[in-house]
């Protein structure tokens, strides 16, 4: 039994972060990545910048996973099926994946989008499009760590670490 425990503890971690647009995902990922010197990949940005299909993105993620490094992933996680597909790939590569769902109230999200896009109309369009694609996690099946996108990073970090340790 002791061997199994040490094997689980030695597994690399994959932190999968998802949530509404402008909820604070990227800020959390960047700071978490710096704090633990773990590579951070925004799969949506990688795909868009390179014209990758989802299948190509998954092949790239598989190559990244073969490094055995702890990693932080954002993007490509909007639906439960997306999350399960990525989790399975990571588990098959020996990872211990954890989901983090960042939640922020609608008014804050819209305000952040307005500031980022410099247009009320574009902010509304972006919000409506992204929200229609996003599925809330199944609290029982997926067991996400839920963070507020309005809390400080220190509070988010403390909550995340206590949940990962539990």
C-alpha positions as CSV (number, residue, x, y, z in Angstrom):
1,X,0.0,0.0,0.0
2,X,2.9,2.4,0.8
3,X,4.2,2.0,-2.7
4,X,0.9,3.1,-4.2
5,X,0.9,6.2,-2.0
6,X,4.4,7.2,-3.0
7,X,3.5,6.6,-6.7
8,X,0.5,9.0,-6.4
9,X,2.6,11.6,-4.7
10,X,5.3,11.4,-7.4
11,X,2.8,11.8,-10.3
12,X,3.2,15.1,-12.1
13,X,0.2,17.5,-11.6
14,X,-1.8,19.1,-14.3
15,X,-3.9,22.0,-13.2
16,X,-6.8,22.6,-15.6
17,X,-8.4,26.0,-15.3
18,X,-11.7,27.0,-16.9
19,X,-14.5,29.6,-16.5
20,X,-16.3,32.4,-18.1
21,X,-14.4,34.9,-20.3
22,X,-12.7,37.6,-18.2
23,X,-13.3,35.7,-15.0
24,X,-9.6,35.8,-14.0
25,X,-8.4,32.5,-15.5
26,X,-5.3,33.9,-17.2
27,X,-4.2,36.0,-14.3
28,X,-4.5,33.0,-11.9
29,X,-2.7,30.7,-14.4
30,X,0.2,33.2,-14.9
31,X,0.7,33.8,-11.2
32,X,0.4,30.1,-10.3
33,X,2.9,29.2,-13.0
34,X,5.4,31.8,-11.7
35,X,4.9,30.7,-8.1
36,X,5.6,27.1,-8.9
37,X,7.9,27.5,-12.0
38,X,5.5,25.2,-13.9
39,X,4.9,25.8,-17.6
40,X,1.5,27.4,-18.5
41,X,-0.2,26.7,-21.8
42,X,-3.3,28.5,-23.0
43,X,-4.6,25.9,-25.5
44,X,-7.1,28.2,-27.1
45,X,-4.4,30.8,-27.9
46,X,-2.0,28.0,-29.2
47,X,-4.7,26.8,-31.5
48,X,-5.7,30.2,-32.8
49,X,-2.1,31.4,-33.3
50,X,-1.2,28.3,-35.3
51,X,-4.5,27.4,-37.0
52,X,-4.6,24.0,-35.1
53,X,-7.6,21.8,-35.0
54,X,-8.7,20.3,-31.7
55,X,-7.0,17.0,-32.8
56,X,-3.7,18.8,-33.4
57,X,-4.0,20.6,-30.1
58,X,-4.5,17.2,-28.3
59,X,-1.4,15.8,-30.1
60,X,0.6,18.9,-29.0
61,X,-0.7,18.4,-25.4
62,X,0.3,14.8,-25.5
63,X,3.8,15.8,-26.4
64,X,3.9,18.4,-23.6
65,X,2.6,15.7,-21.2
66,X,5.5,13.4,-22.1
67,X,7.9,15.8,-20.4
68,X,6.5,14.7,-17.1
69,X,6.6,18.3,-15.8
70,X,3.9,19.8,-13.6
71,X,1.8,22.0,-16.0
72,X,-1.0,24.6,-15.9
73,X,-3.6,24.4,-18.7
74,X,-6.2,27.0,-19.7
75,X,-8.5,26.8,-22.8
76,X,-10.1,23.9,-24.6
77,X,-12.0,23.0,-21.4
78,X,-15.4,24.6,-22.0
79,X,-17.6,21.5,-21.9
80,X,-17.6,18.5,-19.7
81,X,-16.7,16.3,-22.7
82,X,-13.7,18.6,-23.5
83,X,-12.5,18.4,-19.9
84,X,-12.9,14.6,-19.8
85,X,-11.0,14.2,-23.0
86,X,-8.1,16.2,-21.8
87,X,-8.1,14.6,-18.3
88,X,-8.1,11.1,-19.9
89,X,-5.1,12.1,-22.1
90,X,-3.2,13.4,-19.1
91,X,-4.1,10.4,-16.9
92,X,-2.9,8.1,-19.7
93,X,0.4,10.0,-19.7
94,X,0.8,9.5,-15.9
95,X,-0.6,12.8,-14.7
96,X,-2.8,13.6,-11.7
97,X,-5.1,16.3,-13.2
98,X,-7.1,18.8,-11.1
99,X,-9.9,21.1,-12.3
100,X,-10.2,24.7,-11.2
101,X,-13.3,26.5,-12.0
102,X,-13.0,30.3,-11.7
103,X,-16.3,32.1,-11.1
104,X,-16.9,35.8,-11.2
105,X,-20.2,37.7,-11.2
106,X,-21.7,38.7,-14.5
107,X,-21.4,42.5,-13.9
108,X,-17.6,42.2,-13.2
109,X,-17.1,40.0,-16.3
110,X,-19.0,42.5,-18.5
111,X,-17.0,45.4,-17.1
112,X,-13.7,43.6,-17.7
113,X,-14.7,42.7,-21.2
114,X,-15.8,46.3,-21.9
115,X,-12.4,47.5,-20.8
116,X,-10.5,44.9,-22.7
117,X,-12.5,45.2,-26.0
118,X,-13.2,48.9,-25.7
119,X,-16.7,48.4,-26.9
120,X,-20.0,47.7,-25.1
121,X,-21.4,45.9,-28.2
122,X,-18.2,43.8,-28.7
123,X,-18.2,42.9,-25.0
124,X,-21.8,41.8,-25.1
125,X,-21.2,39.7,-28.3
126,X,-18.1,38.1,-26.8
127,X,-19.9,37.3,-23.5
128,X,-22.9,35.9,-25.2
129,X,-20.9,33.7,-27.5
130,X,-18.5,32.3,-24.9
131,X,-21.2,31.7,-22.3
132,X,-23.3,29.8,-24.8
133,X,-20.3,27.4,-25.2
134,X,-19.5,27.0,-21.5
135,X,-20.8,24.1,-19.4
136,X,-20.7,24.4,-15.7
137,X,-18.9,21.4,-14.1
138,X,-20.7,18.5,-12.6
139,X,-19.9,19.1,-8.9
140,X,-20.1,15.5,-8.0
141,X,-18.5,13.8,-11.0
142,X,-15.8,16.4,-11.9
143,X,-15.2,17.7,-8.4
144,X,-13.7,21.1,-9.3
145,X,-11.9,23.4,-7.0
146,X,-14.0,26.5,-7.1
147,X,-12.3,29.9,-6.9
148,X,-13.6,33.4,-7.0
149,X,-12.1,35.5,-9.8
150,X,-12.5,38.6,-7.5
151,X,-10.3,37.3,-4.6
152,X,-6.6,38.0,-4.3
153,X,-4.2,35.6,-5.7
154,X,-3.0,34.8,-2.2
155,X,-6.5,33.8,-1.2
156,X,-6.9,31.7,-4.4
157,X,-3.6,30.1,-3.8
158,X,-4.3,29.2,-0.2
159,X,-7.7,27.7,-1.2
160,X,-6.2,25.8,-4.1
161,X,-3.3,24.3,-2.1
162,X,-5.6,23.2,0.7
163,X,-7.9,21.5,-1.8
164,X,-5.0,19.8,-3.6
165,X,-3.6,18.5,-0.3
166,X,-7.0,17.2,0.9
